[in-house]
Every structure is written in C-alpha cells, then in structure tokens.
C-alpha cells in the first residue's frame, strides 16, 4: 500500500504521464472465462452473418420485382 502511494507521489512530480499497467497488473482469465468469451463472440459473428444473409435475400427479392406499373 505504501509503495503504491510513494510511486504516485513520485509520478506527481514528473511531467510525463505513466501508464496504468505500471500500477495494476492484469489478472489472467480462467479457461472457463476464456471459453465463455469465445462462445459469446462466435454467437455474435453467427448473428451478424444471419442478418447479412437476410438483408441480401431481401435485396435480391426487391430486385426481382418489376418496377412501376405497366399501363
């Protein structure tokens, strides 16, 4: 605790801003967390692909319809 406060005091005197990584170390994710994140990302990608396919189908159907009225 004291060492963190002394580092902050020292950095207040210097003109250059330091990075947060210098004060906080990243915590490694567990394999379960990594798998959950991967699954969520895959679900998002699949959902995006479905939307793109639906949009392409709608565009194709719109192009197939004749424009204007035949009078």
C-alpha positions as CSV (number, residue, x, y, z in Angstrom):
1,X,0.0,0.0,0.0
2,X,2.8,2.4,1.0
3,X,4.8,1.5,-2.1
4,X,1.9,2.4,-4.4
5,X,1.3,5.7,-2.6
6,X,5.0,6.5,-2.9
7,X,5.0,5.7,-6.6
8,X,2.0,8.0,-7.1
9,X,3.8,10.8,-5.2
10,X,6.9,10.4,-7.3
11,X,4.9,10.5,-10.5
12,X,3.1,13.6,-9.5
13,X,6.4,15.4,-9.6
14,X,7.4,14.2,-13.1
15,X,5.9,15.8,-16.2
16,X,5.4,12.6,-18.1
17,X,2.2,10.6,-17.5
18,X,2.7,6.9,-16.8
19,X,0.6,4.1,-18.0
20,X,-2.0,2.3,-15.8
21,X,-0.2,-1.0,-16.5
22,X,2.6,0.3,-14.3
23,X,0.4,0.3,-11.3
24,X,-2.0,-2.6,-12.0
25,X,-1.1,-6.0,-13.2
26,X,-3.6,-7.8,-15.4
27,X,-5.3,-10.8,-13.9
28,X,-5.2,-13.9,-16.0
29,X,-8.6,-15.3,-17.1
30,X,-9.5,-18.8,-16.2
31,X,-10.0,-21.3,-19.0
32,X,-13.8,-21.2,-18.3
33,X,-13.9,-17.4,-18.7
34,X,-11.9,-17.7,-22.0
35,X,-14.3,-20.3,-23.3
36,X,-17.3,-18.2,-22.4
37,X,-15.9,-15.2,-24.1
38,X,-15.1,-17.2,-27.2
39,X,-18.6,-18.7,-27.3
40,X,-20.2,-15.2,-27.0
41,X,-18.0,-13.9,-29.8
42,X,-18.9,-16.8,-32.0
43,X,-22.6,-16.2,-31.3
44,X,-22.3,-12.6,-32.3
45,X,-20.5,-13.5,-35.5
46,X,-23.2,-16.0,-36.4
47,X,-25.9,-13.5,-35.7
48,X,-24.2,-10.9,-37.9
49,X,-24.0,-13.5,-40.7
50,X,-27.7,-14.3,-40.4
51,X,-28.6,-10.6,-40.6
52,X,-26.3,-10.2,-43.7
53,X,-27.9,-13.2,-45.4
54,X,-31.4,-11.9,-44.6
55,X,-30.5,-8.5,-46.0
56,X,-29.1,-10.0,-49.2
57,X,-32.2,-12.1,-49.7
58,X,-34.5,-9.1,-49.3
59,X,-32.3,-7.1,-51.7
60,X,-32.5,-10.0,-54.2
61,X,-36.3,-10.2,-53.9
62,X,-36.7,-6.5,-54.3
63,X,-34.6,-6.6,-57.5
64,X,-36.8,-9.4,-58.9
65,X,-40.0,-7.4,-58.5
66,X,-40.9,-5.3,-61.6
67,X,-40.8,-1.5,-61.1
68,X,-43.7,0.8,-61.8
69,X,-47.0,-0.1,-63.3
70,X,-47.4,-1.5,-66.8
71,X,-50.1,0.7,-68.3
